[in-house]
Amino acid sequence: MRLTVLGMNGPFPAPEGATSGYLVQAGETFIQLDMGSGVLAALTGRTAPEELTALVLSHWHYDHACDVLPLLYRLEALGRRLTIYAPVDAGSPIRQAVLASPAAELRDIVPGDRLELDGVTMTVYAARHPVPAVMLRLTEGEAVLCYTGDTNTVPHLTAFAQGAGLLLADGLFPMALWAEGKPHLSAAQAAELARDAGARQVVITHLNPAIDPAALLAEARAIRPDAVLAKRWQVYEV
C-alpha cells in the first residue's frame, strides 16, 4: 500500500499548497482520502478522479471537502458516477450538493463500520472535532495505514493506531497553543501516539501555514526521533 500526499495544510493552504488530500494505492485500488482546496488538480495529475475506487471524507469541513464541488462538475460532464463515503453532517452545504448530484453515490459511515473496498478493509473510528468526524484504519494484507483526520484526544486513540505501518496524524498545534477544547492534536501528541501504538512510521499533517513547522518537528522528534512532517507530493510506502 502506498500513500501520496496531495495536500497537507489546514485550515487554509500555503502558497502553491493545498489542504487535506491523500491518495492511497493498493494494487489496482485507488482510494482518495479527503478532497480539500487544491486537491482535485493534484489528483488529476496522478489518476483520473472518475476511476477512483472510492472517495472517503473524514468530515465535511471545507479544508477537507471543498474540491468535491468541482469534482461533481467533472463527473457530471463525463457522465460518470463515484461512490463517496462520509459521516453524516446534515448542516454541510457540500453534503447537500453531493446528495443533489446524479454523479455521486453517497454512503454514510459511522464509527464501528468495517467496509471492503476492492481488497482494502476500511474500519471507521470516532474522532473528536466540532462537526461529525471519523478516523480511518485501512488494511491490505499486513499493511496498515491509520489516518486520524482532524481530532483531539479520544480514549481509543492508541487502539485505533495500534501496530500501524504508517500513522498519518493530525498535529497542527505546538504544545504552547494546544488545549483540551481545541479541535486538533499537537505535533508532540501525534508523536506520543505513534510511540504508544508501536507505529512503524509517523507522518504529521494538517500543517497550518501560520505555525512554524520547525518548532512542530522539534517537539515531535523529542518524543519520536524519526517523526516527519507531511510534504506535498511525497510518496510513503506503508
C-alpha positions as CSV (number, residue, x, y, z in Angstrom):
1,M,0.0,0.0,0.0
2,R,1.3,3.4,-0.9
3,L,0.3,6.9,0.3
4,T,0.8,10.1,-1.8
5,V,0.3,13.4,-0.2
6,L,-1.7,15.7,-2.5
7,G,-2.3,18.4,0.2
8,M,-1.5,18.6,3.9
9,N,-2.3,22.2,5.0
10,G,-5.2,23.3,7.2
11,P,-7.4,25.2,7.6
12,F,-6.1,27.1,4.6
13,P,-3.3,26.4,2.0
14,A,0.2,27.7,1.9
15,P,1.4,29.4,-1.3
16,E,1.4,26.8,-4.0
17,G,-0.1,24.4,-1.4
18,A,-3.3,22.5,-0.8
19,T,-5.3,21.5,2.2
20,S,-6.1,17.9,3.2
21,G,-6.0,15.2,0.5
22,Y,-4.2,11.8,0.3
23,L,-4.2,9.2,-2.4
24,V,-3.9,5.6,-1.3
25,Q,-3.0,2.9,-3.8
26,A,-3.1,-0.8,-3.2
27,G,-2.5,-2.7,-6.5
28,E,-5.3,-1.5,-8.8
29,T,-7.3,0.0,-6.0
30,F,-7.2,3.8,-5.6
31,I,-8.8,5.4,-2.6
32,Q,-8.8,9.2,-2.1
33,L,-8.9,10.4,1.5
34,D,-10.3,13.9,1.7
35,M,-10.6,16.4,-1.0
36,G,-9.6,19.9,0.2
37,S,-8.7,23.0,-1.6
38,G,-6.3,22.4,-4.5
39,V,-6.5,18.6,-4.2
40,L,-8.6,17.9,-7.3
41,A,-6.0,19.3,-9.7
42,A,-3.2,17.4,-7.9
43,L,-5.3,14.1,-8.0
44,T,-5.9,14.6,-11.8
45,G,-2.2,14.7,-12.3
46,R,-1.9,11.3,-10.7
47,T,-5.0,9.4,-11.9
48,A,-8.4,10.2,-13.4
49,P,-10.7,11.0,-10.5
50,E,-13.6,9.2,-12.1
51,E,-11.5,6.0,-12.0
52,L,-11.2,6.1,-8.2
53,T,-12.4,3.1,-6.3
54,A,-13.9,5.5,-3.7
55,L,-13.6,8.9,-2.2
56,V,-13.6,8.9,1.6
57,L,-14.1,12.1,3.6
58,S,-13.1,12.2,7.3
59,H,-15.6,15.1,7.7
60,W,-17.2,17.9,5.7
61,H,-15.2,20.9,6.7
62,Y,-14.2,23.0,3.7
63,D,-10.5,22.3,4.0
64,H,-11.2,18.6,3.7
65,A,-14.1,18.6,1.2
66,C,-14.4,21.8,-0.9
67,D,-12.9,20.3,-4.0
68,V,-15.8,17.8,-4.1
69,L,-17.8,20.6,-5.7
70,P,-15.7,20.9,-8.9
71,L,-15.3,17.1,-8.8
72,L,-19.0,16.9,-9.2
73,Y,-18.8,19.1,-12.3
74,R,-16.2,16.8,-13.8
75,L,-18.1,13.7,-13.1
76,E,-21.3,15.1,-14.5
77,A,-19.6,16.4,-17.7
78,L,-18.2,12.9,-18.3
79,G,-21.4,11.1,-17.4
80,R,-19.6,9.2,-14.6
81,R,-20.6,8.3,-11.0
82,L,-18.4,8.0,-7.9
83,T,-19.1,6.5,-4.5
84,I,-18.3,8.9,-1.7
85,Y,-18.1,7.6,1.9
86,A,-18.5,10.2,4.7
87,P,-20.0,10.8,8.2
88,V,-23.5,12.4,8.4
89,D,-23.4,16.1,8.8
90,A,-26.8,17.5,7.9
91,G,-25.6,21.1,8.2
92,S,-23.0,20.7,5.4
93,P,-23.8,22.5,2.2
94,I,-21.2,20.4,0.4
95,R,-23.0,17.3,1.5
96,Q,-26.3,18.7,0.2
97,A,-24.7,19.3,-3.2
98,V,-23.5,15.7,-3.2
99,L,-26.9,14.4,-2.4
100,A,-28.4,16.5,-5.2
101,S,-25.9,15.3,-7.8
102,P,-26.5,12.4,-10.2
103,A,-22.7,11.9,-10.3
104,A,-22.3,10.8,-6.7
105,E,-23.5,7.9,-4.6
106,L,-23.2,9.0,-1.0
107,R,-22.8,6.3,1.6
108,D,-23.0,7.3,5.2
109,I,-20.4,5.9,7.6
110,V,-20.4,5.7,11.4
111,P,-17.9,4.5,13.9
112,G,-17.7,0.8,14.0
113,D,-18.3,0.3,10.3
114,R,-16.0,-2.2,8.6
115,L,-16.1,-1.9,4.8
116,E,-14.4,-3.8,1.9
117,L,-13.1,-1.5,-0.9
118,D,-11.7,-3.8,-3.6
119,G,-9.2,-5.6,-1.4
120,V,-8.7,-2.8,1.2
121,T,-10.5,-3.1,4.5
122,M,-11.6,0.2,6.0
123,T,-12.5,0.4,9.7
124,V,-14.1,3.6,11.0
125,Y,-13.4,5.1,14.4
126,A,-14.9,8.1,16.1
127,A,-12.9,11.4,16.1
128,R,-13.4,14.4,18.3
129,H,-14.0,17.6,16.3
130,P,-16.6,20.3,16.2
131,V,-18.5,18.5,13.5
132,P,-19.2,14.8,13.0
133,A,-15.8,13.3,12.0
134,V,-14.1,10.0,11.8
135,M,-10.7,8.3,11.9
136,L,-9.9,5.7,9.3
137,R,-7.8,2.5,9.5
138,L,-7.0,0.9,6.2
139,T,-5.5,-2.6,5.9
140,E,-4.4,-4.7,2.9
141,G,-2.8,-7.9,4.0
142,E,-0.1,-7.0,6.6
143,A,-0.1,-3.3,5.6
144,V,-1.9,-0.9,8.0
145,L,-2.4,2.8,7.3
146,C,-4.1,4.9,10.0
147,Y,-5.4,8.4,9.3
148,T,-6.7,10.4,12.2
149,G,-8.4,13.1,10.1
150,D,-9.0,16.0,12.4
151,T,-9.3,15.1,16.1
152,N,-8.3,15.9,19.6
153,T,-7.6,13.2,22.2
154,V,-10.1,10.3,22.5
155,P,-9.9,7.2,24.7
156,H,-9.5,4.8,21.9
157,L,-6.7,6.7,20.0
158,T,-4.0,4.2,20.8
159,A,-6.1,1.2,20.0
160,F,-7.0,2.8,16.7
161,A,-3.3,3.3,15.7
162,Q,-2.0,0.0,17.2
163,G,0.7,-1.6,15.1
164,A,0.2,0.8,12.1
165,G,2.8,0.6,9.4
166,L,2.1,4.3,8.8
167,L,0.3,6.7,11.1
168,L,-0.9,9.9,9.3
169,A,-1.7,12.1,12.3
170,D,-3.2,15.5,12.8
171,G,-0.6,17.5,14.6
172,L,-1.4,21.1,14.0
173,F,-0.5,22.7,17.3
174,P,2.7,23.2,19.2
175,M,2.1,22.3,22.8
176,A,2.0,26.0,23.9
177,L,-1.1,26.5,21.7
178,W,-2.8,23.2,22.4
179,A,-5.7,22.9,24.9
180,E,-8.2,20.2,25.8
181,G,-11.0,22.1,24.0
182,K,-9.1,22.6,20.7
183,P,-10.1,20.8,17.6
184,H,-6.7,19.2,16.8
185,L,-3.8,17.3,18.4
186,S,-0.4,18.8,18.9
187,A,2.6,17.5,17.0
188,A,4.0,16.2,20.2
189,Q,0.8,14.2,20.9
190,A,1.0,12.8,17.4
191,A,4.5,11.5,18.2
192,E,3.4,10.2,21.6
193,L,0.5,8.3,19.8
194,A,3.0,6.7,17.4
195,R,5.3,5.7,20.2
196,D,2.5,4.3,22.4
197,A,0.8,2.5,19.5
198,G,4.0,1.0,18.1
199,A,3.5,2.6,14.7
200,R,6.4,1.9,12.3
201,Q,6.3,5.4,10.7
202,V,4.6,8.6,11.8
203,V,3.8,11.5,9.4
204,I,2.4,14.6,11.0
205,T,-0.1,16.5,8.9
206,H,-2.7,19.3,8.8
207,L,0.0,21.9,9.0
208,N,-1.1,25.5,9.5
209,P,1.0,27.8,7.3
210,A,0.9,30.4,10.2
211,I,2.7,27.9,12.6
212,D,6.5,27.4,12.4
213,P,7.0,23.8,11.1
214,A,10.5,23.6,12.6
215,A,9.0,24.1,16.0
216,L,6.5,21.4,15.4
217,L,9.1,18.9,14.2
218,A,11.4,19.6,17.1
219,E,8.6,18.9,19.6
220,A,7.7,15.7,17.8
221,R,11.3,14.5,17.5
222,A,11.9,15.0,21.2
223,I,9.5,12.1,21.6
224,R,9.8,10.1,18.3
225,P,13.2,10.9,16.7
226,D,12.0,9.6,13.3
227,A,8.9,11.7,13.1
228,V,8.4,13.6,9.8
229,L,6.1,16.4,8.7
230,A,3.9,15.6,5.7
231,K,5.3,17.1,2.4
232,R,3.2,17.7,-0.7
233,W,3.9,15.2,-3.4
234,Q,5.8,12.9,-1.1
235,V,5.1,9.2,-1.5
236,Y,5.2,6.9,1.6
237,E,5.3,3.1,1.5
238,V,3.1,1.6,4.2
